[in-house]
Amino acid sequence: QHPELKRDGNNLLYTKIISVTDAILGAEVEIPCLDGKYNVKIEPGTQSGTVVRLKGKGLPSLNSGTGDLYVKYIVWIPKKLSRDEKETLEKMRSSESFRPNPSREDKNFFDRLRDMF
């Protein structure tokens, strides 16, 4: 048993909640592993629900090597904002960069996600 990691065969699963700004701008976060903590880079523009694989950071196996650690990023959206924060976001709302325009890769992700439900 591990307080933060869940087991799936030889693989481990972990959910990391990140801020909106970290998802937009990118960041470096600490991820727990069996042999300590690792710093992992979040790419700018990371979408909520994105899963990254840390190869070989899962559980060892006698037959098939070592499993992987899968990290799922969930973007936390604040419920309360200050007046200044709201004004800043309102200015960004009209920016072309903030209009949804999924790329081909994003559409494939959303199609896979839709098929899961």
C-alpha positions as CSV (number, residue, x, y, z in Angstrom):
1,Q,0.0,0.0,0.0
2,H,1.2,3.5,-0.8
3,P,-0.6,6.6,0.4
4,E,-0.6,8.4,-3.0
5,L,0.0,5.7,-5.7
6,K,-2.5,3.2,-6.9
7,R,-1.5,-0.1,-8.5
8,D,-2.7,-1.5,-11.8
9,G,-0.7,-4.7,-12.4
10,N,2.9,-3.6,-12.6
11,N,1.9,-0.1,-13.4
12,L,1.3,2.7,-10.9
13,L,-1.3,5.5,-11.2
14,Y,-1.1,8.9,-9.8
15,T,-3.4,12.0,-10.1
16,K,-1.7,15.4,-9.9
17,I,-4.0,18.5,-9.4
18,I,-2.4,21.5,-11.1
19,S,-3.3,25.2,-11.3
20,V,-4.7,26.9,-14.4
21,T,-1.6,29.0,-14.7
22,D,0.7,25.9,-14.5
23,A,-1.4,24.2,-17.2
24,I,-1.3,27.3,-19.5
25,L,2.3,28.4,-18.9
26,G,3.9,25.0,-18.0
27,A,5.7,24.3,-14.8
28,E,7.8,21.7,-13.0
29,V,6.0,19.5,-10.4
30,E,7.1,16.9,-7.9
31,I,5.7,13.4,-8.5
32,P,6.0,10.7,-5.8
33,C,7.7,7.4,-7.0
34,L,8.6,4.3,-5.1
35,D,12.2,5.3,-4.9
36,G,11.6,9.0,-4.0
37,K,10.2,12.1,-5.6
38,Y,10.9,13.2,-9.2
39,N,10.6,16.6,-10.8
40,V,8.5,16.4,-14.0
41,K,8.0,19.1,-16.5
42,I,4.4,20.1,-17.4
43,E,4.3,21.3,-21.0
44,P,2.6,24.7,-21.7
45,G,-1.0,24.2,-22.8
46,T,-1.5,21.0,-20.9
47,Q,-5.2,20.0,-20.9
48,S,-7.1,18.6,-17.9
49,G,-7.1,14.9,-18.1
50,T,-3.7,14.6,-19.9
51,V,-1.9,11.4,-18.9
52,V,1.9,11.2,-19.1
53,R,4.0,8.0,-18.7
54,L,7.1,7.8,-16.6
55,K,8.7,4.7,-18.1
56,G,10.2,2.2,-15.7
57,K,8.9,4.0,-12.6
58,G,6.3,1.3,-11.8
59,L,6.6,-2.0,-10.0
60,P,9.3,-4.6,-10.9
61,S,8.2,-8.0,-12.2
62,L,10.0,-11.3,-12.3
63,N,8.8,-11.9,-15.9
64,S,8.4,-8.6,-17.7
65,G,10.8,-6.0,-16.4
66,T,9.4,-2.9,-14.6
67,G,6.0,-1.3,-15.0
68,D,5.4,2.4,-15.7
69,L,4.0,5.3,-13.6
70,Y,1.1,7.1,-15.3
71,V,0.4,10.6,-14.1
72,K,-3.0,12.2,-14.8
73,Y,-3.1,16.0,-14.6
74,I,-6.3,17.5,-13.4
75,V,-6.6,21.3,-13.8
76,W,-8.1,23.0,-10.7
77,I,-10.4,25.9,-11.6
78,P,-10.8,28.5,-8.7
79,K,-14.4,29.2,-7.6
80,K,-13.8,32.6,-6.2
81,L,-11.7,35.4,-7.7
82,S,-10.8,38.9,-6.7
83,R,-12.1,41.8,-8.8
84,D,-8.7,42.3,-10.3
85,E,-8.5,38.6,-11.2
86,K,-11.9,38.8,-12.9
87,E,-10.9,41.9,-14.9
88,T,-7.7,40.2,-16.0
89,L,-9.6,37.1,-17.2
90,E,-12.3,39.2,-18.9
91,K,-9.5,40.9,-21.0
92,M,-8.1,37.5,-21.9
93,R,-11.5,36.1,-22.8
94,S,-11.5,38.2,-26.0
95,S,-8.0,37.1,-27.0
96,E,-7.8,34.7,-29.9
97,S,-5.5,32.5,-27.8
98,F,-8.3,31.8,-25.3
99,R,-10.9,30.7,-27.9
100,P,-11.2,26.9,-28.1
101,N,-9.6,25.7,-31.3
102,P,-8.7,22.0,-30.9
103,S,-5.8,20.8,-33.0
104,R,-6.0,17.4,-34.7
105,E,-4.2,15.9,-31.8
106,D,-6.7,17.4,-29.3
107,K,-9.6,16.2,-31.4
108,N,-8.2,12.6,-31.3
109,F,-7.9,12.9,-27.5
110,F,-11.5,14.2,-27.1
111,D,-12.8,11.4,-29.4
112,R,-11.0,8.8,-27.2
113,L,-12.4,10.5,-24.1
114,R,-15.9,10.5,-25.6
115,D,-15.7,6.8,-26.4
116,M,-14.8,6.0,-22.8
117,F,-18.3,7.2,-21.8
